[in-house]
């Protein structure tokens, strides 16, 4: 079989093994080639650590991921592969430094040397996908500090202009005593041997000084030229790792078959939702219906996870994804209002057409609504009345008296400050008098004057209009025969003339008894 036939068969086999996202084939300048993205499988969450400088101090930070961005192998197959030459390749990654990637490149060379003359791409891809973490001794923790520093340096250099003759700056050295020192380099050939060289450029008082260092043979370099550290443009490596992990977790979840614990039906993960705070999963249809009922009832603080005994709240982002924009606007409005209600320095404008939240100044009795310009008292919500005490609202006086009587010293002081001590004390006295009168008197059926019964029978005479009436049922009595009301069997007060009369009532006037006896 010719080399080109072997290449074609090998690429077809790899296309059948890996997905389109993992393996792609292309041709460039007449040569077959391709790209393999090694999607790594982590047996357990990996701890990613890095150092960050804050306020002159270096602090170590950590986070966990379940997925890492792929290690990408781009290869080109020479016409004499696999019989003679190995594939040409570059190896790129965003979370490994160049030294480590160079180590992996040399491992791929070793695999070729062990299988020289045979197809080697499958061995390379399997190593990158299944064995690279073990080979690099990455088990529970990945330190990306060096990669972060490299990325930061590359991003700074991208902003600088390229040097003449294609020489590009690689990093700023920053030596003390010199200004704008940069290190840059290139490749040269000298007597058929490829070298890398580095130079330093310094600018002092407008003069540019360039000093080149000793050239180093490529084979003696620690870093392999085929190793490429991907620089994250527009975002940091930390954010890239977190976003990739989040996206891969979401993609995996969407492909799973999940049993909803509300309707007990099995559905694809893409038709389900996960509560981020607790991890419980339910189908979107059930959770949407549950949210809609709660929001329409105004129970925006009751959007708990439906799992039994789980008290975790749904995040607003989850609510927004499931309900209609109109219903979410209502949820957001009610949630904001209820949150503002818990703030002691927020009060709503009392005007019904406004209701704008107003910030209170500490110790101030006056509030100014910035929306409708209404200036009002924070206590009674009426137009601000200065040092004058608040006016009592009808219907709330008894409630206020009860609150004042049951209040502690601190709350009483607040009420006295709000309404004035003298005014609230007069209200208490008046209310107590009215209560006593209500409990111990009857109203005259003619003039409605309050009549107190201190002793005697139930035949009463109004002190104001001389109307005779029954104390028990307030029926007007016949002035000529007032006791017939108590003597007639058809009367509701029959034989109740002395109802409620105590034995210890004073008996200094027995005239009414003689009058009653004469009538009988």
C-alpha positions as CSV (number, residue, x, y, z in Angstrom):
1,X,0.0,0.0,0.0
2,X,1.4,3.4,-0.9
3,X,1.9,6.2,1.6
4,X,-0.9,8.3,0.2
5,X,-3.3,5.4,0.5
6,X,-2.2,4.7,4.1
7,X,-2.8,8.4,4.9
8,X,-6.3,8.3,3.4
9,X,-7.3,5.2,5.3
10,X,-5.9,6.5,8.5
11,X,-7.8,9.8,8.3
12,X,-11.0,8.0,7.4
13,X,-10.6,5.8,10.4
14,X,-10.0,8.7,12.7
15,X,-13.1,10.5,11.3
16,X,-15.2,7.5,12.2
17,X,-13.8,7.3,15.7
18,X,-14.0,10.9,16.8
19,X,-16.8,13.5,16.6
20,X,-16.7,16.5,14.3
21,X,-15.8,18.7,17.3
22,X,-12.8,16.5,18.0
23,X,-11.3,15.7,14.6
24,X,-11.3,17.6,11.3
25,X,-9.4,16.9,8.1
26,X,-8.2,19.5,5.5
27,X,-5.7,19.9,2.7
28,X,-3.1,22.6,2.5
29,X,-0.6,23.2,-0.3
30,X,-1.3,19.7,-1.7
31,X,-0.6,18.0,1.6
32,X,-3.2,16.2,3.8
33,X,-3.6,17.4,7.3
34,X,-6.0,17.9,10.1
35,X,-6.8,19.2,13.6
36,X,-7.5,17.1,16.7
37,X,-9.0,18.7,19.8
38,X,-8.3,16.5,22.8
39,X,-11.3,16.8,25.1
40,X,-9.9,15.6,28.4
41,X,-11.8,13.4,30.8
42,X,-11.3,14.4,34.4
43,X,-12.1,11.5,36.8
44,X,-13.0,14.1,39.6
45,X,-13.1,17.9,39.9
46,X,-9.7,19.4,39.4
47,X,-8.5,22.2,41.7
48,X,-7.0,25.1,39.7
49,X,-4.7,27.4,41.7
50,X,-2.9,30.6,40.9
51,X,-1.2,33.5,42.6
52,X,-2.5,37.0,42.3
53,X,-0.9,40.2,43.5
54,X,-3.2,42.6,45.5
55,X,-2.1,45.7,47.2
56,X,1.5,44.6,47.0
57,X,0.7,41.2,48.6
58,X,0.7,37.9,46.8
59,X,-2.4,35.7,47.6
60,X,-3.2,32.2,46.4
61,X,-6.6,31.6,44.8
62,X,-8.3,28.4,43.9
63,X,-11.4,27.1,42.1
64,X,-12.6,23.8,40.8
65,X,-13.4,22.6,37.3
66,X,-14.7,19.3,35.8
67,X,-13.7,20.1,32.2
68,X,-10.6,21.7,30.7
69,X,-10.2,23.4,27.3
70,X,-8.8,21.0,24.8
71,X,-5.2,20.4,23.9
72,X,-5.1,21.0,20.1
73,X,-2.9,19.1,17.7
74,X,-2.6,20.5,14.2
75,X,-0.7,18.2,11.8
76,X,0.4,18.0,8.2
77,X,1.4,14.7,6.6
78,X,4.5,14.7,4.4
79,X,4.2,12.7,1.1
80,X,6.6,10.0,2.5
81,X,4.5,9.5,5.8
82,X,4.3,6.9,7.3
83,X,7.1,5.0,5.6
84,X,9.9,7.5,6.3
85,X,8.9,10.9,7.8
86,X,6.7,11.7,10.9
87,X,3.8,14.1,10.6
88,X,4.7,17.8,11.1
89,X,2.7,19.3,13.9
90,X,2.1,22.1,16.4
91,X,0.7,21.6,19.8
92,X,-1.3,24.4,21.4
93,X,-3.1,24.9,24.8
94,X,-4.3,27.8,26.9
95,X,-3.6,26.3,30.4
96,X,-0.2,24.7,29.9
97,X,3.1,26.7,29.8
98,X,5.5,26.4,26.9
99,X,8.0,24.3,28.8
100,X,5.3,21.7,29.6
101,X,3.9,21.7,26.1
102,X,7.5,21.2,24.8
103,X,7.7,18.1,27.1
104,X,4.5,16.8,25.5
105,X,6.0,17.4,22.0
106,X,9.0,15.3,22.8
107,X,6.7,12.6,24.1
108,X,4.9,12.5,20.7
109,X,8.4,12.2,19.1
110,X,9.1,9.2,21.3
111,X,5.9,7.6,20.2
112,X,6.8,8.1,16.6
113,X,10.3,6.6,17.2
114,X,8.7,3.5,18.8
115,X,6.4,3.1,15.8
116,X,8.5,4.4,13.0
117,X,7.2,3.4,9.6
118,X,3.7,2.9,10.9
119,X,0.6,5.1,11.2
120,X,1.0,7.1,14.4
121,X,-1.9,9.6,14.5
122,X,-4.2,7.3,16.5
123,X,-1.5,6.7,19.1
124,X,-0.9,10.5,19.4
125,X,-4.6,11.3,19.7
126,X,-5.2,8.6,22.3
127,X,-2.2,9.8,24.3
128,X,-3.5,13.3,24.3
129,X,-7.0,12.3,25.2
130,X,-6.4,9.6,27.8
131,X,-2.9,9.8,29.1
132,X,-1.6,13.4,29.0
133,X,-2.7,14.3,32.6
134,X,-1.1,11.2,34.0
135,X,2.1,11.8,32.0
136,X,2.3,15.4,33.3
137,X,1.5,14.3,36.9
138,X,-1.7,16.4,37.0
139,X,-3.9,14.6,39.4
140,X,-5.8,16.8,41.9
141,X,-4.4,20.3,41.3
142,X,-3.3,22.4,38.3
143,X,-1.1,25.5,38.9
144,X,-1.6,28.1,36.2
145,X,0.5,30.9,37.7
146,X,3.2,30.7,35.1
147,X,0.7,30.6,32.2
148,X,-1.1,33.7,33.6
149,X,2.2,35.6,33.7
150,X,3.0,34.5,30.1
151,X,-0.5,35.5,28.8
152,X,-0.2,38.9,30.5
153,X,3.1,39.6,28.9
154,X,1.9,38.5,25.5
155,X,-1.2,40.7,25.7
156,X,1.0,43.7,26.6
157,X,3.3,43.0,23.7
158,X,0.3,42.8,21.3
159,X,-0.3,46.5,21.9
160,X,3.3,47.4,20.8
161,X,4.4,47.9,17.2
162,X,6.4,45.2,15.5
163,X,10.1,45.7,15.1
164,X,11.8,46.1,11.7
165,X,12.7,43.1,9.7
166,X,9.9,41.1,11.2
167,X,11.4,40.9,14.7
168,X,8.7,41.0,17.4
169,X,9.0,41.9,21.1
170,X,8.4,39.1,23.5
171,X,8.5,40.7,26.9
172,X,9.5,43.8,28.9
173,X,12.5,43.2,31.1
174,X,12.2,46.4,33.2
175,X,15.8,46.6,34.5
176,X,16.3,49.4,36.9
177,X,18.2,52.4,35.6
178,X,17.1,51.9,32.0
179,X,14.0,53.0,30.2
180,X,11.7,51.0,27.8
181,X,13.9,47.9,27.7
182,X,12.5,45.2,25.5
183,X,13.6,41.7,24.6
184,X,12.9,40.4,21.1
185,X,14.3,37.7,18.9
186,X,14.2,35.7,15.7
187,X,15.6,32.7,13.8
188,X,18.6,32.7,11.6
189,X,20.5,30.0,9.7
190,X,24.3,29.9,9.9
191,X,26.1,27.2,7.9
192,X,23.0,25.2,7.6
193,X,22.2,25.1,11.4
194,X,19.1,26.9,12.7
195,X,19.5,29.2,15.7
196,X,17.4,31.3,17.9
197,X,18.8,34.6,19.1
198,X,17.5,37.2,21.5
199,X,18.3,40.9,21.6
200,X,17.6,43.7,24.1
201,X,16.7,47.2,23.0
202,X,16.9,50.2,25.4
203,X,16.0,53.8,24.8
204,X,17.8,56.5,26.7
205,X,17.4,60.2,25.9
206,X,16.0,59.4,22.5
207,X,18.8,57.1,21.5
208,X,18.1,53.4,20.7
209,X,20.7,50.9,21.8
210,X,20.5,47.2,20.7
211,X,22.6,44.5,22.2
212,X,22.3,40.9,20.8
213,X,23.1,37.9,22.9
214,X,24.8,34.7,22.0
215,X,22.9,32.6,19.5
216,X,21.7,29.2,20.8
217,X,21.1,26.1,18.6
218,X,17.5,25.1,18.3
219,X,18.1,21.5,19.6
220,X,19.6,22.9,22.8
221,X,16.6,25.0,23.7
222,X,14.3,24.0,26.5
223,X,11.2,25.2,24.7
224,X,10.1,23.4,21.6
225,X,9.2,25.7,18.6
226,X,6.1,23.4,18.0
227,X,4.7,24.3,21.4
228,X,2.3,27.2,21.3
229,X,0.6,28.8,24.4
230,X,-2.7,30.2,23.3
231,X,-3.2,33.8,24.5
232,X,-6.8,34.6,25.6
233,X,-7.7,37.8,24.0
234,X,-10.3,40.0,25.7
235,X,-10.6,37.7,28.7
236,X,-8.3,36.2,31.4
237,X,-7.3,32.6,31.5
238,X,-9.2,32.2,34.8
239,X,-12.4,33.4,33.2
240,X,-11.8,31.2,30.2
241,X,-11.4,28.1,32.3
242,X,-14.6,28.9,34.3
243,X,-16.7,29.7,31.2
244,X,-15.5,26.6,29.4
245,X,-16.3,24.4,32.4
246,X,-19.7,26.0,32.8
247,X,-20.5,25.5,29.1
248,X,-19.3,21.9,29.0
249,X,-21.3,21.1,32.2
250,X,-24.4,22.6,30.6
251,X,-23.9,20.6,27.3
252,X,-23.5,17.4,29.3
253,X,-26.6,18.1,31.3
254,X,-28.6,18.7,28.1
255,X,-27.8,15.2,26.8
256,X,-28.8,13.3,30.0
257,X,-32.1,11.6,30.6
258,X,-33.6,12.9,33.8
259,X,-36.7,11.8,35.8
260,X,-38.7,14.8,37.1
261,X,-39.7,14.4,40.7
262,X,-42.9,16.4,40.2
263,X,-44.6,14.7,37.2
264,X,-42.4,11.6,37.3
265,X,-41.7,11.6,33.6
266,X,-38.3,11.1,32.0
267,X,-37.1,13.9,29.8
268,X,-33.9,15.1,28.2
269,X,-31.8,17.5,30.3
270,X,-32.4,20.3,27.7
271,X,-36.1,20.2,28.8
272,X,-35.2,20.4,32.5
273,X,-33.8,23.0,34.8
274,X,-31.4,22.7,37.7
275,X,-31.7,24.9,40.9
276,X,-28.1,26.3,41.2
277,X,-28.3,26.8,45.0
278,X,-29.1,23.1,45.8
279,X,-28.7,21.1,42.5
280,X,-32.2,19.6,42.4
281,X,-33.6,19.0,38.9
282,X,-37.1,19.2,37.6
283,X,-38.7,19.5,34.1
284,X,-39.2,23.1,32.8
285,X,-43.0,22.5,32.3
286,X,-43.6,21.8,36.0
287,X,-41.3,24.5,37.3
288,X,-42.8,27.1,35.0
289,X,-46.4,26.3,36.1
290,X,-45.2,26.4,39.7
291,X,-43.5,29.8,39.2
292,X,-46.5,31.3,37.4
293,X,-49.0,30.4,40.2
294,X,-46.7,31.8,42.9
295,X,-46.0,35.1,41.1
296,X,-49.7,35.7,40.2
297,X,-50.5,35.2,43.9
298,X,-47.8,37.7,44.9
299,X,-45.7,35.1,46.7
300,X,-42.4,36.1,45.1
301,X,-40.5,35.0,48.2
302,X,-42.0,31.5,48.0
303,X,-40.2,30.4,44.9
304,X,-38.4,27.7,46.8
305,X,-37.1,24.5,45.3
306,X,-40.0,22.0,45.0
307,X,-37.9,19.3,46.6
308,X,-39.4,18.2,49.9
309,X,-37.9,20.1,52.9
310,X,-35.6,22.1,50.6
311,X,-35.8,25.8,51.4
312,X,-33.4,27.1,48.7
313,X,-34.7,30.0,46.7
314,X,-34.8,30.2,42.9
315,X,-32.4,32.7,41.4
316,X,-34.0,35.6,39.4
317,X,-32.1,34.4,36.3
318,X,-33.9,31.1,36.4
319,X,-37.3,32.8,36.8
320,X,-36.5,35.0,33.9
321,X,-35.7,32.0,31.7
322,X,-39.0,30.3,32.4
323,X,-41.8,32.8,32.7
324,X,-43.1,35.4,30.2
325,X,-41.5,38.9,30.1
326,X,-44.8,40.4,31.5
327,X,-44.9,38.0,34.5
328,X,-41.2,38.4,35.2
329,X,-41.7,42.2,35.2
330,X,-44.4,41.7,37.9
331,X,-42.1,39.4,39.8
332,X,-39.2,41.8,39.7
333,X,-41.4,44.7,40.8
334,X,-43.0,42.9,43.7
335,X,-39.6,41.5,44.7
336,X,-38.1,45.0,44.7
337,X,-41.0,46.4,46.7
338,X,-40.7,43.7,49.3
339,X,-37.0,44.2,49.5
340,X,-37.4,47.9,50.0
341,X,-40.0,47.3,52.7
342,X,-37.3,45.7,54.8
343,X,-35.0,48.7,54.6
344,X,-35.5,51.1,57.5
345,X,-34.2,54.1,55.5
346,X,-36.7,53.7,52.6
347,X,-40.3,55.1,52.6
348,X,-42.8,55.2,49.7
349,X,-44.3,58.5,48.6
350,X,-47.9,58.5,50.0
351,X,-49.5,59.8,46.8
352,X,-51.4,57.0,45.2
353,X,-50.3,57.9,41.7
354,X,-46.6,58.1,42.6
355,X,-45.5,55.5,45.2
356,X,-41.9,56.3,44.5
357,X,-39.3,55.0,47.0
358,X,-37.8,57.8,49.0
359,X,-34.6,57.7,51.0
360,X,-34.9,58.9,54.6
361,X,-32.2,61.0,56.3
362,X,-31.4,59.8,59.8
363,X,-33.3,61.7,62.5
364,X,-35.4,63.7,60.0
365,X,-39.2,64.0,60.1
366,X,-39.5,65.4,56.6
367,X,-39.2,63.5,53.3
368,X,-39.0,64.8,49.8
369,X,-40.1,62.7,46.9
370,X,-37.8,63.3,43.9
371,X,-40.4,62.0,41.5
372,X,-43.4,64.2,42.2
373,X,-41.7,66.8,44.5
374,X,-44.2,66.1,47.4
375,X,-42.8,67.0,50.8
376,X,-44.4,65.0,53.6
377,X,-44.1,64.0,57.2
378,X,-42.5,60.5,57.6
379,X,-44.9,59.7,60.4
380,X,-48.4,60.7,59.3
381,X,-47.6,60.9,55.6
382,X,-49.5,64.2,55.3
383,X,-48.0,67.5,54.0
384,X,-45.0,68.4,56.2
385,X,-46.3,70.4,59.2
386,X,-43.0,71.4,60.8
387,X,-42.9,71.3,64.6
388,X,-46.6,70.8,65.0
389,X,-47.6,67.3,66.1
390,X,-49.2,64.8,63.7
391,X,-53.0,64.8,63.5
392,X,-54.9,61.7,64.5
393,X,-56.7,59.9,61.8
394,X,-60.3,59.0,62.5
395,X,-60.8,55.3,63.1
396,X,-57.2,54.7,64.3
397,X,-57.5,56.4,67.7
398,X,-58.5,53.3,69.7
399,X,-55.8,51.4,67.9
400,X,-53.2,54.1,68.8
401,X,-54.4,54.2,72.5
402,X,-54.1,50.4,72.7
403,X,-50.6,50.5,71.1
404,X,-49.5,53.3,73.6
405,X,-50.9,51.4,76.6
406,X,-49.1,48.2,75.7
407,X,-45.9,49.8,74.5
408,X,-42.6,49.7,76.3
409,X,-40.7,52.9,77.4
410,X,-38.8,53.2,74.1
411,X,-41.9,52.8,71.9
412,X,-43.9,55.2,74.0
413,X,-41.1,57.8,73.6
414,X,-41.3,57.4,69.8
415,X,-45.1,57.8,69.9
416,X,-44.8,60.9,72.1
417,X,-42.2,62.3,69.7
418,X,-44.5,61.6,66.7
419,X,-47.8,62.9,68.1
420,X,-46.8,65.1,71.1
421,X,-46.9,63.8,74.6
422,X,-49.8,66.1,75.7
423,X,-51.9,65.4,72.7
424,X,-51.5,61.6,73.0
425,X,-52.2,61.7,76.7
426,X,-55.4,63.6,76.1
427,X,-56.4,61.1,73.5
428,X,-55.8,58.3,76.0
429,X,-57.9,60.0,78.7
430,X,-60.7,60.7,76.3
431,X,-60.8,57.2,75.0
432,X,-60.8,55.8,78.5
433,X,-63.7,58.0,79.4
434,X,-65.7,57.1,76.3
435,X,-65.0,53.4,77.0
436,X,-66.2,53.8,80.6
437,X,-69.4,55.6,79.5
438,X,-70.0,52.9,76.9
439,X,-69.6,50.2,79.4
440,X,-71.6,51.8,82.2
441,X,-74.4,53.9,80.6
442,X,-77.3,53.7,78.2
443,X,-78.4,56.3,75.6
444,X,-81.8,57.9,76.0
445,X,-84.1,56.7,73.2
446,X,-85.3,60.3,72.6
447,X,-82.3,62.6,73.0
448,X,-79.5,60.0,73.0
449,X,-78.0,61.5,76.2
450,X,-75.9,59.1,78.3
451,X,-77.7,57.8,81.3
452,X,-75.9,56.2,84.2
453,X,-77.7,53.7,86.4
454,X,-76.1,53.6,89.8
455,X,-78.9,51.9,91.7
456,X,-82.6,51.1,91.7
457,X,-84.9,49.3,89.4
458,X,-84.8,49.2,85.6
459,X,-87.3,52.0,85.1
460,X,-85.2,55.0,84.0
461,X,-85.9,58.7,83.6
462,X,-83.7,60.8,81.3
463,X,-82.1,63.7,83.2
464,X,-82.3,65.9,80.1
465,X,-85.7,65.3,78.5
466,X,-87.6,63.3,81.3
467,X,-88.3,60.4,79.0
468,X,-89.1,57.2,80.8
469,X,-87.5,54.1,79.3
470,X,-86.5,50.5,80.2
471,X,-82.9,50.1,81.1
472,X,-82.9,46.6,79.7
473,X,-84.4,47.1,76.3
474,X,-84.5,50.9,76.0
475,X,-88.2,50.9,75.2
476,X,-90.1,54.1,75.9
477,X,-92.5,53.7,78.9
478,X,-96.0,55.0,79.3
479,X,-95.5,58.0,81.7
480,X,-99.0,57.3,83.3
481,X,-98.2,53.6,84.0
482,X,-94.5,53.0,83.5
483,X,-94.5,49.7,85.4
484,X,-97.0,47.9,83.1
485,X,-94.0,47.2,80.8
486,X,-92.6,44.9,83.6
487,X,-96.0,43.5,84.6
488,X,-97.4,42.5,81.3
489,X,-96.8,38.8,80.3
490,X,-96.4,39.9,76.7
491,X,-93.5,42.2,77.5
492,X,-89.9,41.0,76.9
493,X,-89.0,42.4,80.3
494,X,-91.9,40.7,82.2
495,X,-91.0,40.4,85.9
496,X,-87.5,41.9,85.2
497,X,-88.1,45.2,87.0
498,X,-85.4,44.3,89.6
499,X,-83.2,42.4,87.2
500,X,-79.6,43.2,88.1
501,X,-80.4,45.0,91.3
502,X,-78.0,44.0,94.1
503,X,-78.9,43.3,97.6
504,X,-76.5,45.8,98.9
505,X,-78.0,48.7,97.0
506,X,-78.8,51.6,99.3
507,X,-82.4,51.7,100.4
508,X,-82.7,55.3,101.6
509,X,-85.5,56.0,99.3
510,X,-88.3,53.4,99.1
511,X,-90.9,55.6,97.3
512,X,-90.5,53.7,94.1
513,X,-91.4,50.4,95.9
514,X,-94.6,51.9,97.2
515,X,-95.4,53.3,93.8
516,X,-94.9,49.9,92.3
517,X,-97.1,48.2,95.0
518,X,-99.9,50.7,94.4
519,X,-99.9,49.9,90.7
520,X,-100.1,46.2,91.4
